[in-house]
Amino acid sequence: MINNSTFVNFLIRAKKSTYANSTIKKSKSSRTGSSDYNYEEIIDGSKYTYHDTYFGGTKFMGEEVVYCDSDKPIWGMNYYGITFDDTLGEEAMDSALRPALMKVEENNIPVRGPSKFKNNGYIYTFSTTGTMESFDGIEQIYKNNKLIYELHCSGGLIK
């Protein structure tokens, strides 16, 4: 199911309906100090749940997991991101990052944003190696040709 278009389209809808979408409210924290988002959908009679949980703001770590029928994790991704420019707070980084993440379907492995996106003086880049079943990625944001943010992620199939 991981490589088929049904799963990929679910993941894209889930990502656009959680953190990337600035109008979506957070879910109840699953762990002390976490920020969480959830998205659920019934596909071919099975309930798929996407859960994103992270800690921190300008230096953060998190995890995304997709469950099938509420209790079976089938796919996941871990990530760590850091803002190098201390003058930029979480709100400024959100305004640079979220529009890029809403473009998730433009990437060949739809786990973050497109390979390149320009927005309000920021340049977002994302590169991946691997497949939906096993991948690594690096996300970067530049302002005035200076690297101000970087995220590393990895993930894939869970069995």
C-alpha positions as CSV (number, residue, x, y, z in Angstrom):
1,M,0.0,0.0,0.0
2,I,2.9,2.4,0.7
3,N,3.9,3.0,-2.9
4,N,0.5,3.1,-4.5
5,S,-1.3,6.3,-5.4
6,T,-4.1,5.8,-2.8
7,F,-1.6,5.9,0.1
8,V,0.4,8.7,-1.4
9,N,-2.7,10.8,-2.0
10,F,-3.8,10.1,1.6
11,L,-0.4,11.3,2.9
12,I,-0.6,14.5,0.8
13,R,-4.1,15.3,2.1
14,A,-3.0,14.5,5.7
15,K,0.0,16.8,5.4
16,K,-2.1,19.6,3.9
17,S,-4.6,19.2,6.7
18,T,-2.2,19.4,9.6
19,Y,0.9,21.6,10.4
20,A,1.4,22.9,6.9
21,N,-2.1,24.5,7.0
22,S,-1.8,27.5,9.2
23,T,-5.6,27.5,9.9
24,I,-5.7,24.0,11.4
25,K,-5.8,23.7,15.2
26,K,-3.4,21.4,17.0
27,S,-4.7,18.3,18.6
28,K,-4.4,17.4,22.3
29,S,-0.7,16.8,23.2
30,S,0.1,13.1,23.2
31,R,3.2,13.7,25.5
32,T,4.3,16.3,27.9
33,G,5.5,19.4,25.9
34,S,4.6,18.1,22.5
35,S,2.6,19.8,19.7
36,D,0.4,17.4,17.9
37,Y,-1.7,17.1,14.7
38,N,-4.0,14.3,13.6
39,Y,-5.8,13.5,10.4
40,E,-8.1,10.5,9.8
41,E,-9.8,9.0,6.7
42,I,-11.6,5.8,5.7
43,I,-10.1,4.2,2.6
44,D,-11.5,1.0,1.2
45,G,-13.1,0.2,4.5
46,S,-10.0,0.7,6.6
47,K,-9.3,3.7,8.9
48,Y,-6.1,5.5,8.2
49,T,-4.7,7.9,10.8
50,Y,-1.8,10.3,10.3
51,H,-0.2,11.6,13.5
52,D,2.5,14.3,13.6
53,T,4.1,15.2,17.0
54,Y,7.0,17.5,17.6
55,F,8.9,19.3,20.4
56,G,10.4,22.7,20.3
57,G,10.2,25.7,18.0
58,T,13.3,27.1,16.3
59,K,15.2,23.9,17.3
60,F,12.8,21.0,17.1
61,M,12.4,17.3,16.7
62,G,9.4,15.2,15.7
63,E,7.8,12.2,14.2
64,E,5.0,11.4,11.8
65,V,3.3,8.0,11.8
66,V,0.5,6.6,9.7
67,Y,-1.6,3.9,11.3
68,C,-4.0,1.5,9.6
69,D,-7.2,0.6,11.6
70,S,-6.0,2.6,14.6
71,D,-3.4,0.2,16.0
72,K,-1.0,-0.8,13.3
73,P,1.8,1.6,12.3
74,I,2.6,1.2,8.6
75,W,4.7,4.2,7.7
76,G,6.7,6.9,9.6
77,M,9.2,9.7,9.4
78,N,11.5,11.2,12.0
79,Y,12.9,14.8,11.7
80,Y,15.1,17.4,13.4
81,G,15.2,21.0,12.4
82,I,17.2,24.0,13.5
83,T,17.0,27.8,12.8
84,F,20.5,29.2,12.5
85,D,19.4,32.9,12.6
86,D,18.6,33.6,16.2
87,T,16.8,36.8,15.2
88,L,14.0,34.7,13.6
89,G,11.5,33.3,15.9
90,E,9.1,30.3,15.4
91,E,6.4,32.5,13.9
92,A,8.8,33.9,11.2
93,M,10.0,30.4,10.3
94,D,6.4,29.1,10.2
95,S,5.6,31.8,7.6
96,A,8.5,30.7,5.5
97,L,8.0,27.0,5.9
98,R,4.3,26.4,5.8
99,P,3.6,27.7,2.3
100,A,6.4,25.4,1.0
101,L,4.9,22.4,2.8
102,M,1.5,23.1,1.3
103,K,3.2,22.3,-2.1
104,V,4.0,18.7,-0.9
105,E,2.6,17.0,-4.1
106,E,5.2,18.7,-6.2
107,N,7.9,16.4,-4.8
108,N,8.7,13.0,-6.1
109,I,8.6,11.5,-2.6
110,P,5.8,13.5,-0.9
111,V,7.2,13.7,2.6
112,R,7.9,17.5,2.9
113,G,7.7,20.3,0.2
114,P,8.8,20.7,-3.4
115,S,12.4,20.5,-4.5
116,K,12.5,24.4,-4.7
117,F,10.0,27.1,-3.7
118,K,10.4,30.9,-3.5
119,N,8.2,32.9,-1.1
120,N,8.5,36.4,0.2
121,G,12.3,36.6,-0.1
122,Y,12.8,33.0,1.2
123,I,14.1,30.1,-0.9
124,Y,13.1,26.7,0.2
125,T,14.8,23.5,-1.0
126,F,14.2,19.9,-0.3
127,S,16.1,16.9,-1.6
128,T,15.6,13.2,-0.9
129,T,17.2,9.9,-1.7
130,G,15.3,6.6,-1.7
131,T,11.7,5.7,-2.0
132,M,8.6,6.0,0.2
133,E,9.6,2.7,1.7
134,S,13.0,4.0,2.9
135,F,14.3,7.5,2.4
136,D,16.4,10.3,3.8
137,G,15.9,14.0,3.1
138,I,17.4,17.5,3.7
139,E,15.2,20.6,3.8
140,Q,16.8,24.1,3.8
141,I,15.6,27.7,3.8
142,Y,17.7,30.6,2.6
143,K,17.3,34.3,2.9
144,N,19.5,36.7,1.1
145,N,21.6,33.7,-0.1
146,K,22.3,32.7,3.5
147,L,21.3,29.4,5.0
148,I,18.9,30.2,7.9
149,Y,17.2,26.8,8.5
150,E,17.9,23.1,8.0
151,L,15.9,19.9,8.6
152,H,17.0,16.3,8.3
153,C,14.4,13.6,8.0
154,S,14.3,9.9,7.4
155,G,11.6,7.3,7.3
156,G,9.7,4.7,5.4
157,L,7.7,1.5,5.8
158,I,7.1,0.1,9.3
159,K,6.7,-3.7,9.6
